[in-house]
Amino acid sequence: MEQVMASIPDFEIAETGISKDNSAEAEQFKIRVDEIFQKVDELEQKVNEVEQFNLNSSKKQQSSSKGSSMGKERDKGRQVPSIKKQQQDASRREAAAAKRMQELMRQFGTIVRQITQHKWAWPFMQPVDVKGLGLHDYYEIIEKPMDFSTIKNQMEAKDGTGYKNVRDICADVRLVFNNAMKYNDEGSDVHLMAKTLLEKFEEKWQLLLPKVTEEERRRDEEEAEAQLDKQLVREAAHAKVVRDLCNELYEVDTHLEHLRETVVQKCRKMSTEEKRNLGTAIARLSMEDLNKALEIIAQSNPAFQAMAEEVEIDIDAQSESTLWRLKFFVKDALELQSRSAMSTGGNNNNYNNKRKKEICNAIAKTAKKKSKKTSS
């Protein structure tokens, strides 16, 4: 994205060399450049979204890297489901899971009936009559009262407020007896009755527990499958966004290149003084920008070897389009270089390396040769 932005030239009439008679045409160029800037801003936002998605996906992959190899091999050949199919599958899973849970709750209801039919179950069938029994400290000791009539009402509720899971009923049954043992002294009849019934309940619960555990395992697997399907759909949508983004970036780059070439063709012929100034300006570029300038020359001159150990640059031998492209690039690069130097206090000495000196000397040497031929 930065490369696209950096390559957009500043289309000032004086800088491009377009005659003032063509100022209206230059204004049209500016409008087109503004449109490109707006498009680039939109693409930059999309790029940021893609990068964020990739970052989140990478984190998820790292957190799930401990999964079994069998599961990973299975996921490789998994097809991406449609949104509609996901919704249909989710509805079927939920309906099937609810039906299985209802069966478990029915079996648990049998356990509850067996416990409540015991001769010692009567103290626990209704809520404790705190006021009638004068139990003034009951609510100070018992945080959540529970009894079997409340449990029964919850199990039979049809308005959606009832139990959703067998373990929730199990917890309330235990609470009935634990409350009784907590409030009544260990040697009391109620404490003994509660303890005895709790032991009987736990024995029966252990018989049902394997089925409950299996159902929970199955639900976890189905939920994992559903989450994987959602992730595959998100990744497929993301892949399409990336493809579209690449196409849009290519279109912007093509449009920009066409616009640049159009402007260059409209430019007047560069004067000798301007060419000399351009050569001087090139010598002020950073090593990185200097290499980019050489690449611009190489684009219009395939025989020019930008990366050769010895480079000879003849400014006068370059085409007008190459000269103006160099001028656009050098102007932007030096402005950016100047701002960077100001922000860092001007302590950047990267420009004094051997490679840069060789190229700058080559430019000066070629210019000197041209000067001697002219004088002779």
Disulfide bonds with the S-S distance in Angstrom:
none
